[in-house]
Each structure stands twice: as C-alpha cells, then as structure tokens.
C-alpha cells in the first residue's frame, strides 16, 4: 500500500517525477505565482521610459543635480531637493519654487583651502527652504586674480542652478568703492532670471551711519527698502536687516545673518543667512531678495574674524 501511495503522489506532481540529476522543465506549481505572472527575473513589458527633461550633468563647476523627489540624496551631503511645484502664470522659468515659500535659508560651504592658507576661492552656497530641502545651488564665477586682489569688494558673477541643472538666475555685481563719504560709486547688484533678463536691482542708499538699500524692479522703480543696524557685528548673535515698505513705516520681512559659533566665525568666512518675506510677494521680488542677501554677505561678512565688523557704510 505504501508503494501505491507513492505512485499516486508522483502522478499528481509530474514535475517531481524526473530522473535524479535532471532539473525540472518548468518551476514547481508553488513558485509559478498568480495567473499572468511572467516569471522573475526578466524584462518588465511596458515599463515607462525616463521622462523628458530627466536631470543630467549640470554646467562645469556645478554638482551633478538629482531628481526632484522627497528623500532623494542631493550631492555629497545627502540633502533632499525640493519637489518642483506647478509653474504660476507669468513666472520666469525656475522661479516657481519661490511661489510656495516665505522663508529661505542660505548656507555657505566651507572651503578648506581658505581655512588652511587663506587663499580666496569661489564661494558656493546651498539655498534651502524651511524644511531643509535644497531649492537651488549657487556658485561664484570670478577669476583668481580678482578674488585675491579685490577681496570682499570684488565684482562677481553668481550663478544659481535648480535641481534640473538649469541656470535659473544670474547675479551681477559691478566694481564699486567699499568706503565712501559721498553719494557716488555706491554698491549695487543686478538680478537676472533667466540669465540675461533683468528682473530687479538692489542699490545702496547713502546714509552717514546706517546701511540702507533700495529694492527695485526690472524698470528700476523703487519697490521696497532694506536697512540694517549701525554696527554690523555678529558677535554671539544674529544681525537683522529689515525689509520695509517704501515709506519705511511697515516691516514686511528681514534678512538675518545667523550666528554660527565662535570657531566658525573666527576662522572661516562661511556664513548662514535666513530670508523672510510675505508668501504672496512677487516671485521676481523674492529672487531680488536673494540677490540682496549675497550683496550684504560680501559687503559686511566676507572677511573672517574681527575683520568682519563693519559700521554703517564704512
């Protein structure tokens, strides 16, 4: 009876009724999967191709961008990129990220060559939202001679790219005097978005004691005012530059230089900034605020240690 039982078992499972040493011609029933299963591994029929515009290598000198999804590592630091929101009407390409945020964090990267031997290198910045997601990456494009001869007063071009590797903004600062007692040769910066198309300007307004600036649109019409403290010194505390209405009666935002600790402040010129503005502010003006932050950084905080303390326009 045992032999008859084994014979029935083999007949019901023909895949096991094979000579020893021969593999089965098809997988056992328990491993065939649900109906319609094509087997694994193997090509997945109908798998969608990569979407158009899939991010590739960025311009020379920039990090390789990453796909704009949550929790996607961005660069060596593993910082996630902010997902691309829908593009509002009449918004310059690449500025749609600014339409959904009211706060920006700008972190300058530490350059070891500057720390070790004091050789001035091109500045690089990460621009993030309040959740710590990277919105843009900014890199200075200035030649070696200009950087090391002119120092913080140097003219510069700052290129800002998004997570697709596109250059969405260009900041141009011409050469101006860093100290003057008359209303001429004052500092300014031009903001272009996209590159070659001005969307606004930040111009220094002469004042005997206070650092003051005017925010202008692409037609050089005054839109907002920007003013800082008499003594611009970040000793153990933040330094705030208030964004005000044209009559300077209402404060609508601020640009803050954050205190980063005694060691970093003393031995590097890598600074952290925060920008706050109304959520419904025009995206072009938000881009101009980013340009104002970089101008303030170079004017007052580019030198390390005690050299960064400045007062008024001097």
C-alpha positions as CSV (number, residue, x, y, z in Angstrom):
1,X,0.0,0.0,0.0
2,X,2.9,2.3,0.7
3,X,4.2,1.8,-2.9
4,X,0.7,2.5,-4.4
5,X,0.5,5.7,-2.3
6,X,3.9,7.0,-3.5
7,X,2.9,6.3,-7.1
8,X,-0.2,8.4,-6.7
9,X,1.9,11.2,-5.2
10,X,4.3,11.2,-8.2
11,X,1.4,11.2,-10.7
12,X,-0.2,14.2,-9.1
13,X,3.1,16.2,-9.2
14,X,4.7,15.3,-12.6
15,X,7.5,17.9,-12.1
16,X,9.0,15.7,-9.3
17,X,8.7,12.5,-11.4
18,X,12.1,13.1,-13.1
19,X,15.3,11.2,-13.1
20,X,17.8,12.2,-10.4
21,X,20.2,14.9,-11.6
22,X,17.8,16.5,-14.2
23,X,16.3,19.9,-13.4
24,X,12.6,20.4,-13.9
25,X,11.5,21.8,-17.2
26,X,9.4,24.4,-15.5
27,X,9.2,25.7,-12.0
28,X,7.0,23.9,-9.4
29,X,3.4,25.0,-9.1
30,X,4.1,26.7,-5.7
31,X,6.6,29.1,-7.4
32,X,4.7,29.9,-10.5
33,X,2.9,32.9,-9.0
34,X,-0.6,34.3,-9.8
35,X,-2.2,33.9,-13.2
36,X,-0.4,36.1,-15.8
37,X,2.9,36.1,-13.9
38,X,5.7,36.2,-16.5
39,X,8.4,35.0,-14.2
40,X,11.3,36.7,-12.4
41,X,13.8,37.9,-13.2
42,X,13.0,39.2,-16.7
43,X,12.2,42.4,-18.6
44,X,9.1,44.2,-17.5
45,X,7.0,44.8,-20.6
46,X,5.6,48.3,-20.9
47,X,8.0,49.8,-18.3
48,X,7.8,53.6,-18.9
49,X,10.9,55.3,-20.3
50,X,12.6,58.1,-18.4
51,X,10.5,61.3,-18.6
52,X,11.6,64.2,-20.9
53,X,13.9,66.6,-19.2
54,X,15.3,64.0,-16.9
55,X,18.2,65.7,-15.0
56,X,21.6,65.2,-16.4
57,X,25.0,66.7,-15.5
58,X,24.9,70.4,-14.8
59,X,27.3,73.1,-16.1
60,X,31.0,72.8,-15.5
61,X,31.9,73.5,-11.9
62,X,28.5,72.6,-10.5
63,X,27.5,69.4,-8.7
64,X,25.5,66.8,-10.6
65,X,21.8,67.6,-9.9
66,X,19.4,65.0,-8.6
67,X,15.8,64.0,-9.4
68,X,13.4,66.3,-7.6
69,X,11.6,63.9,-5.2
70,X,11.4,63.7,-1.5
71,X,14.2,61.9,0.4
72,X,16.3,61.9,-2.7
73,X,20.0,62.5,-1.8
74,X,21.3,65.7,-3.2
75,X,25.0,65.8,-3.8
76,X,27.6,64.5,-1.4
77,X,25.8,65.9,1.7
78,X,22.7,63.8,1.0
79,X,20.4,66.8,1.2
80,X,17.0,66.2,-0.5
81,X,15.8,68.5,-3.2
82,X,12.5,70.4,-3.0
83,X,10.0,68.9,-5.5
84,X,9.1,71.2,-8.4
85,X,5.7,72.8,-7.9
86,X,3.3,73.9,-10.7
87,X,4.5,76.9,-12.6
88,X,2.4,80.1,-11.9
89,X,1.3,82.4,-14.6
90,X,4.0,84.8,-15.9
91,X,6.6,83.2,-13.7
92,X,10.2,83.1,-15.1
93,X,11.4,79.5,-15.6
94,X,12.9,78.1,-12.5
95,X,11.4,80.6,-10.0
96,X,8.2,78.5,-9.5
97,X,9.9,77.1,-6.3
98,X,9.7,80.6,-4.7
99,X,6.0,80.8,-5.2
100,X,5.3,78.4,-2.4
101,X,7.7,79.5,0.3
102,X,8.0,82.5,2.6
103,X,11.4,81.7,4.1
104,X,14.8,80.8,2.6
105,X,17.9,79.5,4.3
106,X,21.3,80.2,2.6
107,X,24.3,78.2,3.8
108,X,27.8,78.9,2.6
109,X,30.1,76.0,2.2
110,X,33.4,75.9,4.0
111,X,36.4,75.9,1.7
112,X,39.4,74.1,3.2
113,X,41.9,76.0,1.1
114,X,40.7,79.3,2.6
115,X,40.8,77.9,6.1
116,X,44.3,76.4,5.8
117,X,46.3,79.1,3.8
118,X,43.8,82.0,3.4
119,X,43.7,81.6,-0.4
120,X,40.3,83.1,-1.6
121,X,38.3,80.7,-3.6
122,X,35.0,81.0,-5.4
123,X,32.1,80.9,-2.9
124,X,29.5,78.2,-3.0
125,X,26.1,78.2,-1.3
126,X,23.2,75.9,-0.7
127,X,19.8,77.6,-0.9
128,X,17.1,75.7,1.1
129,X,13.5,76.0,2.2
130,X,12.4,75.9,5.9
131,X,12.2,72.1,5.7
132,X,15.9,71.8,4.9
133,X,15.2,70.8,1.3
134,X,17.6,72.2,-1.3
135,X,15.9,74.7,-3.6
136,X,18.9,76.0,-5.5
137,X,22.7,75.8,-5.6
138,X,24.8,78.9,-6.1
139,X,28.4,79.2,-7.2
140,X,30.6,82.3,-7.7
141,X,32.2,82.6,-11.1
142,X,35.2,85.0,-10.6
143,X,38.8,84.7,-11.8
144,X,41.6,84.1,-9.3
145,X,43.3,87.5,-9.7
146,X,40.1,89.4,-9.0
147,X,39.2,87.3,-5.9
148,X,42.5,87.7,-4.2
149,X,43.3,91.3,-5.2
150,X,40.0,92.9,-4.6
151,X,38.8,90.8,-1.7
152,X,35.3,91.3,-0.5
153,X,34.9,94.4,-2.7
154,X,35.4,92.4,-5.9
155,X,32.9,92.4,-8.7
156,X,31.4,89.0,-9.2
157,X,29.0,86.8,-11.2
158,X,27.0,84.4,-9.1
159,X,25.2,81.6,-11.0
160,X,22.2,79.8,-9.4
161,X,21.0,76.5,-10.7
162,X,18.0,74.4,-9.8
163,X,17.6,70.6,-9.3
164,X,17.4,70.0,-13.1
165,X,20.9,71.6,-13.6
166,X,19.4,74.7,-15.3
167,X,20.9,78.1,-14.6
168,X,17.8,79.9,-13.5
169,X,19.3,83.1,-12.0
170,X,22.5,85.1,-12.6
171,X,23.6,87.8,-10.1
172,X,26.0,90.5,-11.4
173,X,27.8,92.9,-9.1
174,X,30.0,95.6,-10.7
175,X,33.1,97.0,-9.1
176,X,32.3,99.8,-6.6
177,X,34.1,101.6,-3.8
178,X,33.6,99.8,-0.4
179,X,34.1,103.1,1.6
180,X,32.9,106.5,0.6
181,X,31.6,109.6,2.2
182,X,29.6,110.9,-0.8
183,X,26.6,109.6,-2.7
184,X,28.6,108.1,-5.6
185,X,30.0,104.7,-6.5
186,X,27.7,103.0,-4.1
187,X,27.2,99.3,-4.1
188,X,24.6,97.6,-6.3
189,X,23.7,94.2,-7.7
190,X,21.6,93.1,-10.8
191,X,19.4,90.0,-10.6
192,X,18.6,88.2,-13.9
193,X,16.1,85.5,-14.3
194,X,16.5,83.8,-16.6
195,X,20.2,84.8,-17.3
196,X,20.3,87.9,-19.5
197,X,16.8,89.1,-18.5
198,X,16.9,91.6,-15.5
199,X,14.1,91.2,-13.0
200,X,15.4,93.7,-10.4
201,X,18.2,95.6,-8.7
202,X,19.5,96.2,-5.2
203,X,21.1,99.6,-4.9
204,X,22.8,101.1,-1.8
205,X,21.3,104.3,-0.5
206,X,23.8,106.7,1.0
207,X,23.5,107.3,4.8
208,X,26.1,108.5,7.2
209,X,25.5,105.8,9.8
210,X,23.2,103.1,8.6
211,X,23.5,100.5,5.8
212,X,20.5,101.2,3.6
213,X,19.4,99.7,0.3
214,X,16.6,100.1,-2.2
215,X,14.9,97.1,-3.8
216,X,13.9,97.9,-7.5
217,X,12.0,96.1,-10.2
218,X,13.2,95.5,-13.7
219,X,12.2,99.0,-14.7
220,X,14.4,100.4,-11.8
221,X,11.3,101.5,-10.0
222,X,11.5,101.5,-6.2
223,X,9.5,98.7,-4.6
224,X,10.9,98.2,-1.1
225,X,13.5,99.4,1.4
226,X,16.2,97.5,3.2
227,X,18.0,98.8,6.3
228,X,20.5,97.3,8.8
229,X,21.9,98.2,12.2
230,X,24.5,100.9,12.8
231,X,27.2,98.4,13.8
232,X,27.1,95.3,11.7
233,X,28.7,92.8,14.0
234,X,27.6,89.2,14.5
235,X,29.3,88.7,17.9
236,X,27.4,86.0,19.6
237,X,24.1,86.9,18.0
238,X,22.2,87.3,14.7
239,X,22.3,90.5,12.6
240,X,19.0,91.6,11.1
241,X,18.4,93.7,8.0
242,X,14.7,94.7,7.9
243,X,12.7,94.7,4.7
244,X,10.3,97.7,4.8
245,X,7.7,99.4,2.7
246,X,8.7,102.5,0.7
247,X,7.7,104.9,3.5
248,X,9.7,102.7,5.9
249,X,6.7,102.5,8.3
250,X,5.9,98.8,7.9
251,X,8.3,95.9,8.2
252,X,7.4,93.1,5.8
253,X,10.4,90.8,6.2
254,X,14.0,90.6,7.1
255,X,17.4,89.2,6.1
256,X,19.2,87.7,9.0
257,X,22.9,86.8,9.3
258,X,22.9,83.8,11.7
259,X,25.5,83.3,14.4
260,X,27.3,80.0,13.6
261,X,29.6,79.6,16.6
262,X,32.9,81.0,17.8
263,X,35.2,78.7,15.9
264,X,33.4,79.0,12.5
265,X,33.1,82.8,12.9
266,X,36.7,83.2,13.9
267,X,38.4,81.0,11.3
268,X,36.1,81.0,8.3
269,X,34.0,83.3,6.2
270,X,31.3,80.7,5.6
271,X,28.1,82.3,6.8
272,X,24.5,81.3,7.2
273,X,21.6,83.5,6.3
274,X,17.8,83.5,6.6
275,X,15.4,85.4,4.4
276,X,11.7,86.0,5.4
277,X,9.2,87.7,3.1
278,X,5.4,87.6,2.5
279,X,4.2,84.4,0.9
280,X,2.3,86.4,-1.7
281,X,5.2,88.6,-2.7
282,X,6.0,88.5,-6.4
283,X,8.5,85.7,-7.2
284,X,10.7,88.2,-9.0
285,X,11.0,90.3,-5.9
286,X,11.8,87.1,-3.9
287,X,14.6,86.5,-6.3
288,X,15.8,90.1,-5.8
289,X,15.8,89.4,-2.0
290,X,18.2,86.5,-2.6
291,X,20.5,88.9,-4.5
292,X,20.3,91.4,-1.7
293,X,21.4,88.7,0.8
294,X,24.5,87.9,-1.3
295,X,25.4,91.6,-1.6
296,X,25.1,92.0,2.2
297,X,27.3,88.9,2.7
298,X,30.1,90.3,0.5
299,X,29.9,93.8,1.9
300,X,29.8,93.0,5.6
301,X,30.6,89.3,6.3
302,X,33.0,88.0,3.7
303,X,36.1,88.5,5.9
304,X,36.7,86.2,8.8
305,X,37.4,87.0,12.4
306,X,37.3,90.6,13.7
307,X,37.7,92.0,10.2
308,X,34.0,91.3,9.5
309,X,32.9,94.0,11.9
310,X,31.6,97.0,10.0
311,X,29.7,100.1,10.9
312,X,27.3,101.9,8.7
313,X,28.5,102.4,5.1
314,X,32.2,102.3,6.1
